[in-house]
């Protein structure tokens, strides 16, 4: 069973940037999709972005133009570059990998506050 480990969360001021990483314990090339969900306090988990094995991406409208997902198959890692952060981006961000089943990371907290 592959393990996913997220890193890069933290406290940032509005307008700032963070880069999240999701490192897999084995090759990610077999996953047909990977991506990020987030869950804000008191809200349901929502899909933020996903990237397919072929490189196509899909973003939720609220982050389009601000967030960028990328994958480095050589490093078995998926990244989420988050720019122009807003307080409403505050959430726990979860990485996932999809094959015949879905695997989740443990989550990393992003707090956007002045």
C-alpha beads as a LAMMPS data file, in Angstrom:
LAMMPS data file: protein, C-alpha beads

114 atoms
113 bonds

1 atom types
1 bond types

-500.0 500.0 xlo xhi
-500.0 500.0 ylo yhi
-500.0 500.0 zlo zhi

Masses

1 110.0

Atoms # bond

1 1 1 0.000 0.000 0.000
2 1 1 1.469 3.339 -1.054
3 1 1 1.837 6.041 1.561
4 1 1 1.442 9.747 0.863
5 1 1 3.139 12.358 3.023
6 1 1 2.195 16.023 2.686
7 1 1 4.369 18.924 3.739
8 1 1 4.608 22.660 3.257
9 1 1 1.605 23.921 5.180
10 1 1 1.789 26.752 7.654
11 1 1 0.706 30.279 8.484
12 1 1 0.844 32.894 5.744
13 1 1 -0.510 36.404 5.365
14 1 1 -3.210 37.209 2.803
15 1 1 -1.621 37.646 -0.594
16 1 1 1.235 35.330 0.277
17 1 1 2.322 32.027 -1.197
18 1 1 2.922 28.465 -0.083
19 1 1 3.978 25.323 -1.888
20 1 1 2.595 22.020 -0.702
21 1 1 4.330 18.753 -1.500
22 1 1 2.893 15.250 -1.564
23 1 1 5.579 12.583 -1.573
24 1 1 4.626 9.008 -2.391
25 1 1 6.419 5.944 -1.034
26 1 1 6.614 4.431 -4.515
27 1 1 6.267 5.358 -8.148
28 1 1 3.288 7.568 -8.936
29 1 1 3.277 6.759 -12.626
30 1 1 0.677 4.025 -12.128
31 1 1 -1.890 6.399 -10.671
32 1 1 -4.314 7.709 -13.231
33 1 1 -4.994 10.780 -11.127
34 1 1 -3.597 12.611 -8.143
35 1 1 -4.735 15.789 -6.526
36 1 1 -5.674 17.819 -3.506
37 1 1 -8.811 18.202 -1.446
38 1 1 -9.271 20.646 1.370
39 1 1 -11.536 20.850 4.370
40 1 1 -12.201 24.104 6.130
41 1 1 -13.547 24.197 9.700
42 1 1 -17.223 23.330 9.738
43 1 1 -17.317 22.585 6.011
44 1 1 -17.309 19.503 3.836
45 1 1 -14.181 18.327 2.100
46 1 1 -13.942 19.753 -1.403
47 1 1 -11.854 18.862 -4.411
48 1 1 -9.395 21.659 -5.156
49 1 1 -7.464 20.295 -8.097
50 1 1 -6.505 17.081 -9.795
51 1 1 -3.892 16.109 -12.340
52 1 1 -4.214 13.115 -14.610
53 1 1 -1.359 10.825 -15.567
54 1 1 -1.283 12.494 -18.966
55 1 1 -0.874 15.896 -17.346
56 1 1 -4.331 17.374 -17.810
57 1 1 -5.567 19.376 -14.855
58 1 1 -8.874 20.453 -13.372
59 1 1 -9.296 23.222 -10.804
60 1 1 -12.187 24.364 -8.678
61 1 1 -13.279 27.831 -9.818
62 1 1 -12.273 29.523 -6.567
63 1 1 -8.560 28.764 -7.079
64 1 1 -8.221 29.141 -10.842
65 1 1 -5.394 31.505 -11.709
66 1 1 -3.952 31.306 -8.191
67 1 1 -3.080 27.640 -7.633
68 1 1 -0.943 25.419 -9.839
69 1 1 -0.548 21.669 -9.559
70 1 1 2.406 19.789 -10.968
71 1 1 3.847 16.309 -10.712
72 1 1 7.434 15.077 -10.808
73 1 1 7.355 11.374 -11.589
74 1 1 11.103 11.061 -11.025
75 1 1 10.664 12.266 -7.433
76 1 1 7.307 10.534 -6.901
77 1 1 5.956 13.883 -5.787
78 1 1 3.015 16.140 -6.582
79 1 1 3.177 19.826 -5.795
80 1 1 0.563 22.491 -5.215
81 1 1 1.811 26.032 -5.666
82 1 1 -0.596 28.424 -3.992
83 1 1 -0.295 32.130 -4.727
84 1 1 -2.403 35.163 -3.805
85 1 1 -3.736 33.278 -0.825
86 1 1 -6.956 34.429 0.794
87 1 1 -8.352 33.838 4.288
88 1 1 -10.990 31.573 2.732
89 1 1 -8.206 29.240 1.579
90 1 1 -7.632 28.317 5.219
91 1 1 -8.145 24.569 5.520
92 1 1 -6.495 21.222 5.990
93 1 1 -5.222 20.143 2.584
94 1 1 -5.213 16.447 1.739
95 1 1 -3.322 14.826 -1.084
96 1 1 -4.793 11.760 -2.765
97 1 1 -3.800 9.201 -5.366
98 1 1 -6.292 7.263 -7.446
99 1 1 -5.854 3.837 -8.987
100 1 1 -8.260 0.967 -8.367
101 1 1 -8.705 2.524 -4.938
102 1 1 -8.027 5.928 -3.417
103 1 1 -5.166 6.581 -1.038
104 1 1 -5.036 9.662 1.199
105 1 1 -2.303 11.567 2.916
106 1 1 -2.585 12.698 6.526
107 1 1 -3.262 16.334 5.675
108 1 1 -1.393 19.575 6.179
109 1 1 -2.861 22.728 7.695
110 1 1 -2.813 25.973 5.759
111 1 1 -3.792 29.097 7.666
112 1 1 -4.145 32.413 5.854
113 1 1 -4.395 35.237 8.341
114 1 1 -2.919 38.593 9.149

Bonds

1 1 1 2
2 1 2 3
3 1 3 4
4 1 4 5
5 1 5 6
6 1 6 7
7 1 7 8
8 1 8 9
9 1 9 10
10 1 10 11
11 1 11 12
12 1 12 13
13 1 13 14
14 1 14 15
15 1 15 16
16 1 16 17
17 1 17 18
18 1 18 19
19 1 19 20
20 1 20 21
21 1 21 22
22 1 22 23
23 1 23 24
24 1 24 25
25 1 25 26
26 1 26 27
27 1 27 28
28 1 28 29
29 1 29 30
30 1 30 31
31 1 31 32
32 1 32 33
33 1 33 34
34 1 34 35
35 1 35 36
36 1 36 37
37 1 37 38
38 1 38 39
39 1 39 40
40 1 40 41
41 1 41 42
42 1 42 43
43 1 43 44
44 1 44 45
45 1 45 46
46 1 46 47
47 1 47 48
48 1 48 49
49 1 49 50
50 1 50 51
51 1 51 52
52 1 52 53
53 1 53 54
54 1 54 55
55 1 55 56
56 1 56 57
57 1 57 58
58 1 58 59
59 1 59 60
60 1 60 61
61 1 61 62
62 1 62 63
63 1 63 64
64 1 64 65
65 1 65 66
66 1 66 67
67 1 67 68
68 1 68 69
69 1 69 70
70 1 70 71
71 1 71 72
72 1 72 73
73 1 73 74
74 1 74 75
75 1 75 76
76 1 76 77
77 1 77 78
78 1 78 79
79 1 79 80
80 1 80 81
81 1 81 82
82 1 82 83
83 1 83 84
84 1 84 85
85 1 85 86
86 1 86 87
87 1 87 88
88 1 88 89
89 1 89 90
90 1 90 91
91 1 91 92
92 1 92 93
93 1 93 94
94 1 94 95
95 1 95 96
96 1 96 97
97 1 97 98
98 1 98 99
99 1 99 100
100 1 100 101
101 1 101 102
102 1 102 103
103 1 103 104
104 1 104 105
105 1 105 106
106 1 106 107
107 1 107 108
108 1 108 109
109 1 109 110
110 1 110 111
111 1 111 112
112 1 112 113
113 1 113 114
